[in-house]
Amino acid sequence: MLISFVKNLAGSLWSTIAVVVVVSCIAVAIAVTAFGLRVSGGLALYFVIWWILLFAVLPFGVRSQAESGEVVQGSEPGAPTLPALREKAIWTTFIASIVLVVVAAVFPLTGL
């Protein structure tokens, strides 16, 4: 059910951008108000977490042209047929928001 919901949200570029911006703002606002981070610190931490998780999420569900049997003439056979980047941006945003809140909660325990 959640997978089909994310696919519907990723239907257009503008809905994907809207979801990423709204969920990101909510996560940073929670980290700032609940855990005492500055807005700049919350944004910087979220940015780093989001990019690291994007590179972790990118390989999921990718089929190469060779695997699907549809190799385009002149392209690399290992190139993805359908990378689904909008869906991966939404998944990365959801996961990064959860990780940001957990990291912001753990920061006071570490003495940083």
Residue pairs with C-beta under 8 A, 6 or more apart in sequence:
6 87
6 90
6 91
7 87
9 15
9 16
9 19
9 90
10 16
10 84
10 86
10 87
10 89
10 90
13 86
16 86
16 89
16 90
19 90
19 93
20 89
20 90
20 93
23 93
23 94
23 97
24 46
24 50
24 93
24 96
24 97
26 97
27 46
27 96
27 97
27 100
27 101
28 39
28 42
28 43
28 46
28 100
30 101
30 104
31 37
31 42
31 45
31 46
31 100
31 101
31 104
32 38
32 39
32 42
34 101
34 104
34 105
35 101
35 104
35 105
35 107
35 108
36 108
37 45
37 104
37 107
42 100
42 104
45 100
45 103
45 104
46 96
46 97
46 100
49 96
49 99
49 100
49 103
50 92
50 93
50 96
53 92
53 95
53 96
53 99
54 88
54 89
54 92
57 88
57 91
57 92
57 95
58 83
58 88
60 88
61 84
62 80
62 83
63 80
63 81
63 82
64 77
64 78
64 79
64 80
64 81
65 71
65 72
65 75
65 76
65 77
65 78
65 79
65 80
65 81
66 77
66 78
68 81
70 81
71 77
72 79
